[in-house]
Amino acid sequence: MKKKMMSLALAVVMCVSLCVPAFAETLTPDIMGTEIDGAMSTFVRYSKPAEFEYDGNRCIVLGYYTPTASQRVANGYVVNDYHETTRWYVSDYGITHKWAVESNPYFVRSVARGETVTASVEKTVSLSAKYGTGIPSDSKSAVLSALAGDFSVTASGSYKHTITIALSGPNGSANSRDFYYKTGYHKHNITVTKEVRSNWDGVISTTEYKNLDGYEPAVRSYSDDNYVS
């Protein structure tokens, strides 16, 4: 049964219509965790997203969100009652606005001229992905999981990322060098594909929602030299 289910899962990935099918066989599913969103569901992130052209545009399939399969057992036998499930595929057409949203700077520390510093500072940032208007309600969990970027999603559902800031003294006549970091979001153009399938008939329908906005969390560090005496 497990082998049959795995074969079915692979067939599903390979047969999805629109921008998914011809390239799905090159993608490796990586189960990121189970979430509860009205029903027990799982987001499957492709560990090697495929990049290709669809409708003349570059597209990357990031993964899909699907209800966890369940079986009804009666008298010791699996009962294959007819049921339908919905998958939400998230495809990324790239960043349309880098640092569309950016925080005020967070001060890390200052290094004075002549001060010898060889250490680095680590900062762990918590910041969740966001979605724009027009995202289908049932696909929102898929969009948030797909746009995690460099942030890892913990078991509790929070998004975290640790950056390392190498410290050094100022150049030339500067009196000190101040180190900062900022958080923010990169705006993406995404397409969400809704796939409805049944355990008897396979794919029943697919619906595309194009030109949607998704926001990938981001963090960056930088330094400023201070020339004020």
Buried (B, 14 or more C-beta within 10 A) or exposed (E): EEEEEEEEBEEBBBBBEBBBEEBBEEBEBEEBEEBEEEEEBBBBBBEEBBEEEBEEEEBBBBBBBBBEEEEEEEEEEEEEEEBEBBBBBBBBBEBBEEEBBEEEBBEBEBBEBEEEBEEEBEBEBEBBBBBBEEBBEBBBBBBBBBBBBEBEBEEEEEBBBEBEBEBEBBEEEBBBBBBBBBBBBBBBBBBBBBBEBEBEEEBEEBEEBEEBBBBBBBBEBEBBBBEEE
